[in-house]
Amino acid sequence: MSSVPKNFRIDSDLNDQATALLEGLGHSMSQAVSEAERLEADPNTKRYTDMNEMWADLDK
């Protein structure tokens, strides 16, 4: 699979918060974006339109 560079703008405070959170989890922003892209491309990934349903599944 080939890759292409992506650029996007994000609020600097939000970026700092996200970076700190991800680093605390042992990940980088790049790894998080790659994982989100992988999940989005996977047709078996469950999608939610209702937050209550999502939380109910997480509580299982």
Phi and psi in degrees as a GROMACS rama.xvg file:
@    title "Ramachandran Plot"
@    xaxis  label "Phi"
@    yaxis  label "Psi"
@TYPE xy
-87.3966  161.969  SER-2
-129.222  157.371  SER-3
-131.301  147.636  VAL-4
-70.6618  146.188  PRO-5
-128.253  137.675  LYS-6
-125.446  137.302  ASN-7
-149.562  156.286  PHE-8
-99.3871  141.57  ARG-9
-142.731  146.328  ILE-10
-55.2299  135.159  ASP-11
-63.2094  -37.3108  SER-12
-65.9839  -42.5575  ASP-13
-64.0504  -40.6114  LEU-14
-60.6509  -44.9327  ASN-15
-62.3781  -42.4386  ASP-16
-64.3462  -45.48  GLN-17
-63.8931  -42.2602  ALA-18
-61.9008  -44.9623  THR-19
-63.1942  -43.0044  ALA-20
-61.9799  -49.6849  LEU-21
-64.4505  -40.4459  LEU-22
-62.9629  -36.4736  GLU-23
-63.8634  -26.2651  GLY-24
-92.9577  0.356054  LEU-25
82.6091  24.3222  GLY-26
-127.684  163.623  HIS-27
-107.949  167.82  SER-28
-60.3274  -40.7363  MET-29
-60.907  -43.4982  SER-30
-63.8804  -40.2107  GLN-31
-65.1288  -42.1542  ALA-32
-65.9314  -41.3942  VAL-33
-62.2537  -41.6472  SER-34
-66.4106  -40.6027  GLU-35
-62.4615  -41.2522  ALA-36
-64.4888  -40.2101  GLU-37
-63.2958  -45.1144  ARG-38
-64.6969  -39.1933  LEU-39
-63.6968  -36.5457  GLU-40
-78.981  -17.2443  ALA-41
-82.3147  114.405  ASP-42
-67.7718  -13.838  PRO-43
-89.4845  -4.18956  ASN-44
-72.0615  126.964  THR-45
-69.2796  134.737  LYS-46
-106.265  146.5  ARG-47
-121.116  140.026  TYR-48
-117.74  -2.38678  THR-49
-132.166  117.65  ASP-50
-63.1707  -34.6927  MET-51
-63.0382  -39.0141  ASN-52
-64.3065  -41.7376  GLU-53
-61.194  -48.3216  MET-54
-63.017  -37.681  TRP-55
-62.0848  -42.1113  ALA-56
-66.3406  -37.125  ASP-57
-69.321  -28.1196  LEU-58
-77.564  -10.2891  ASP-59
